[in-house]
Every structure is written in structure tokens, then in C-alpha cells.
């Protein structure tokens, strides 16, 4: 990759190519559905040896079409990731050129950076020396940005070329042994996976999609292929169930169908980072895990755990919040890829009485721990993993971190009603890797108050007639329903700034302090820390 080539490169063209392959997958799905219908009608109207041979031929053809869909999505994955890397390289290039313009530097077509020739100034030797030093520093910074930009683009080019070359041999053959049992750890699953050939992995995607799509430890790209294959089948299952349902069950199923349609639209859409479907469960109100970007190769991965009322129907809003952190992190540091994951794989409370109990958080914590272990096991090389819990989701994260071994380099509590422990020391993470924020306008710190705190406030309010109630009930509480407020410095977490008017859902507003802080923490940096 050269400076001139990167300057002329349009990542949008590669993104369009990825979308074209994604479109081919949809087209082939229609062909396969039509062919499957013809095969069914053929079996019902024809018998004998010739019929058996014809049916076998059609089955093989359907499997080839399914394999072609997998190849289409795999090409889409490679090209989408390549386009994203080129966009980051171009951002670094733009930063270098802006710095060069400000300093009056020249970048030639070969990418060499030079300072302008400045006439000697015998009358002001110190000023000339200062200017020369400033020019050298500006050249160094600009050349460094250019070098990183070319390195990012070059690595992406090599990775994409290798991946696309591998897709040119689209065979699929069964593996020599059955997949690991359900009791296997994600690390064991990854070890088994590493022993398979690409053809054997494709065979599993086509024939064992249900197992592969939910196997923690399998790389995200293959889980996405398997789960996308299952989407049409899951839609059909929902439609059959809707046809025979009524009342509350009908409303539940229609909500699932709407949520599934919205999720499928996001997966097929053109806006934002490409989504990878890592899990989909239509039981209850629906669960899903969706990654934005490539969590197996990104330098940092944020897992976003939503709170009360989160379900498949609301997954789009939760996914957009996770996406904003990833996008902002990429803006702050284009040299490193950031992936964000919406983890909605627990039964979030729907009502206040459910949210007052810890049972659903404690039930979801083992699945979160296993998912994080799978992220670590599937990643190619080291990565920084951060887990963010919002609202009741912070209780899920707290429950997961209260036991040793959570695969996370840091946890973040946002708008928390308590995290199930009284101190950061009870979490199995270094205290400087536990972060928290709660906006002054967030009702979470006024509503779910611990009973003993209410009694104390009532007593204190009587000591100061008139203003006592305002002084006690109008200030944030430290003792919340699910433990000590993690945004109280006495808890021991690192409390960072968020805007006072964020309410309960405004922490992800673009251009505001909380979003910048969340992106900075995801990158492993130090956000602004202000007194509560």
C-alpha cells in the first residue's frame, strides 16, 4: 500500500461490493425456497426409482445453493471489514494532511514529508531555532500518522486477499469427529475448532447451523453465517405459531415477529458497521447477541448489557447505543479497530416487582461469563474486553464479576440501581478497572432506594422542618435497592463525568461527556473524573 494509492482509495466502493454479495445471498435464498417447493410437490406426485433419483438431485442442488449463500455472506464479511479498515486508514491520512496543512508541510506523491525552506534570520536566531524544532516535530508527527495509516491499510489488504483466496475453494466436507458436548468450555470448543479445515467448517455451517450459531468459542464470523441461515426458518416458525394463536400469546408472537423483522433489516442494511448475529432465541420475549465490527480481530471489544424491559422488540435501540460507543472510539483512535456487542441473552425484568429481585440477574450472570470466555477464546491475539451494564444490566454484570474469572479487563456501571455488592473490593477485578457514572437527572438513584435508607431519610427530614425533605429526598442516595450506589466514591469505583441532564437513557447522546468517557474507557484510556 502506498500513500498515493491510499489517497485515491474509496472505501465506499468496497462497502458497495460487500452489499452486492449480501444481496446475492438474499437472491439465492429465494431460488432455494422455490426449488424446495418444487421438490416437495414432486415427491407428493411421483414415486419409483426415477423419482428417488430426481429428489436426490434436487436435495443436492439445494445444499449447493445453501453453501453458496454461506460463501456470499463470507465474502460480505471480508469486504465489509476491509472497507472499515480502509475508512480508519483514510481517517489517519486525513489527520496527517490536516496537521501538514497547519504546519505548512509538504507531502509529495511518494508520501515523503518535508518542511518548507525558511530563509535564515540572523536578527532572530532563537526564533529561527524554535521554528526549526517545531518543523521537525511537525514532520515527525505527520510522518508517524502516515506510517500508521499505511500499516493499517496494508494489514487489511493482506488479510482480505488471504480470506478471499480461501473462498475460491468452496468445498464442504464433514469433520472427522462430532462437535464437543454441551459441557465443553469455550476454550475447549476453540481448540477443537482450530483442528478443522475450512471445508469442514463450512459443512458445519450448512448442516449444523443450530449448534454452531450458539457455540461460545467458535469465531464470530462462522456463528454469524449459521444464524443468518436460520433466520428464514425462524420466521416461518413464528408465522405458523401466529396463525394458531390468539390473545396474549398472539400479541407476544407478533412482537417477536416485529423485532425479528427489525433485526433482519439491520443485518441486511447499509448503515453503520456490519452486524454479526451471534445468537437468536425466540423463547419468551426473545433474546439476541449481535456484534458490530469483528470482535475476533478488534483491538478492543465492548459488551453492552441492557436493563429492564430489554427484549427482541427493543433490541434496535440498545444496539444503536452500543454502536455509538464503537463509532466514537474509532473516531478517537482510528489506528485500532473497536467492536461493540449487544448482549441480550438473559430474561430482563418487565415490571418493577421483577426488577426489585436479583433472581433474573443471577440467572443471567453464568451465560454472560461464558460469553466473555468465548470472546477471549475466539479472539485472534490479545484484546481489551470491557463489559458495560446499564440499569438492571449493571446488576447482571455485578453478579458476573462477583465470582473470580470473568474475562474482562474492566467493567462499567451506567445508571445503576446497585450491583449486588457493597464495595468494589467484592468484585474480582482491580479497583482501578471498575468504572461508574450516574447522571444527576437519572431517577435510578432516587427511586430504587434501600428500605433502611428511606427510614434514615425520614428521620433526618424531621430534624429540619420544611427544607428537611428537600435536603434528604432531593439528593442522590448512596444505599440503593441492590446495594451501595457504585457512583458513590465510597463504593470504591472510579466515578466519571456524565452530563447532568442525561436522565436514564441519555448517556449515549452524541457530543456529550458520557459518550466520550465510555469510548475512552473502551480504548483503555482515562476519562474525565469529577466529584459527584
Buried (B, 14 or more C-beta within 10 A) or exposed (E): BEBEEBBEBEBEEBBEBBBEBBEBBEEBBEBBBEBBEEBEEEBEEEEEEEEEEBBEEBEEBBBBBBBBBBBBBBBBBBBBBBBBBBBBBBBBBBBBBEBBEEBEBEBEEEBEBBBEEEEEEEEEEEEBEEBEEEBEEBBEBBBBBBEBBBBBBBBBBEBBEEBBEEBEEBEBEEBEEEBBEEEBBBBBBBBBBEEBEBBBBBBBBBBBBEBBBBBBBBBBBBBBBBBBBBBBEBBEEBEEBBEEBEEEEBEBBBBBBEBBEBBBEBBBEEEBBBBBBBBBBBEEBBBBBBBBBBBBBBBBBBBBBBBBBBBBBBBBBBBBBBBBBBBBBBEBBBBBBBBBBBBBBBBBBBEEEBBEEBEBBBEBBEBBBBBBBBBBBBBEEEBBBBBBBBBBBBBBBBBBBBEEEBBBBBBBBBBBBBBBBBBBEBBEBEEEBBBBBBBBBBEBBBEBBBEEBBEBBEEBBEEEEEEBBEBBBEEBBBBBBBBBBBBBBEBBBBBBBBBEEBBBBBBBBEEBBBBBBBBBBBBBEEBEEEEB
